[in-house]
């Protein structure tokens, strides 16, 4: 079945416009601060460390 490239382009443009509007709306809302990342475990200093 043939696909109309102009129809595909129109659909992509509509999707991009919709996505852009959602991004603008989200940017105007107050953002909640992101949670702090968990600290990375410190490397072991033992000589007999089985994970090494």
Buried (B, 14 or more C-beta within 10 A) or exposed (E): EEEEEEEEEEEEEEEEEEEEEEEEEEEEEEEEEEEEEEEEEEEEEEEEEEEE
